[in-house]
Amino acid sequence: MGTTILAVRYKGGVVVGADTRTSVSGYVSNRYAAKLTFVLDREVDEFVTYESNDASLFNAPSVDASTCVICRSGSAADTQHLASVVRTELVSRQLLYRIRGTVTHVASLLRNLLSNESLSASLICAGYDCELGRGVIYTITPGGTVFEEKAWAAGGSGSTYILGHLDSCHPKDEIGMNSDDQILNSEEEALDFVSKALSLAMERDGSSGGFIRMYVINKEGKRFVSKFVDKGNERKNSDDENTSQSLLPHFAPAVKRNSPSAKFIH
């Protein structure tokens, strides 16, 4: 799966992004692939309840929860398998032992799976860790080695074309800089940084293309942002449903629950 994935920290969370092209050698097999898979999601986490005789627990406000996404590059089948296994394990832990997962837990599970199985996968595990109280980015190599990145992480075939650009725009691990100085100040800066780098990679890498999917992840959860190029070559951000559907003109629109046609769907 030729691709370009990127994650960057900012003060308050992380921004992750990826292109949408899946290719097999020189053949584009999917133009609208989703390469950002959430394994910890606040919206899903609220549906997981526990049996209790105290009815007041169901009316209690939700506690802080981590949000984690796996940015996938490598074999599409292998990375989908990994994400599915990790998501199932985290839900099982929460149901059986009442343990809420964190980004660090996800990175540890991925390390164990990759070290024990022969899989073609190079991953970025990123999100907001409620226990650490900040955004976290881990890179996981195909052999299972885990590194925590202080500022940003890039992966996939297109990342090799933009490493120089990333270093020049947002250097990391410079001598004399602490960890707080290496992260961006605002969400807008992080979105611009990710979208610019992915656009450059998609122009040079034949295995990267389509449009750009991005997510802003912070203590409130996640927010989807898409970026594309219109006829006037102007890049636009979109986080609303109507505009994002216009990016997929050949796809059937989603059926609303209250629509007349919804009753025919089982």
Helices and strands as residue ranges (DSSP letters): E 5-10, E 13-18, E 22-24, E 27-30, E 36-40, H 42-45, G 55-59, E 67-74, H 76-97, H 103-116, E 121-129, E 134-140, E 146-149, E 152-155, G 157-161, H 163-169, G 179-182, H 187-204, E 212-218, E 221-229, E 235-238, H 241-245, G 260-264
